[in-house]
Amino acid sequence: MGGCQIKSSAESVRAYRQRLNASGGQEVLFQLPKATVELIDEIKERQGLRSRSQALLQLIELGREAIRQTA
């Protein structure tokens, strides 16, 4: 029965990635210094965001805005 759960879990992950890809998203694994992760978590909490991804997207958008303003 354990094999069925592993397969089911693998199928769930595959389905999640397919939905993510279909919506234009992509899963990425980052290795960041602890202080950077703490900053991302702080932004997440302060802004009331659901995930670190949302906090990273906010930071990226701020960076894009800064680049546009200097270009």
C-alpha positions, -999 to 999 in steps of 0.1 A, spaced: 0 0 0 30 24 6 39 22 -31 4 35 -40 9 65 -17 43 73 -33 28 70 -68 -2 91 -57 22 117 -43 43 117 -75 11 121 -95 0 150 -73 33 168 -78 32 162 -115 -4 176 -116 7 206 -95 36 214 -119 13 210 -149 -12 235 -134 16 259 -125 31 257 -160 -3 261 -176 -8 293 -156 26 307 -168 44 299 -136 76 279 -129 90 264 -98 125 274 -89 148 263 -61 170 290 -46 199 288 -22 201 321 -3 219 333 28 199 330 60 198 368 64 182 371 30 155 345 38 149 363 71 144 396 51 120 378 27 101 364 56 99 399 72 85 414 41 60 385 38 48 391 73 48 429 71 28 429 38 5 401 49 15 379 20 7 342 17 41 331 5 78 339 1 72 339 -36 49 368 -33 75 387 -13 101 379 -39 78 391 -67 73 424 -49 111 429 -46 116 420 -83 89 445 -93 106 472 -72 139 464 -89 122 466 -124 107 500 -115 141 513 -104 157 501 -136 130 518 -157 134 550 -139 171 551 -145 169 541 -181 
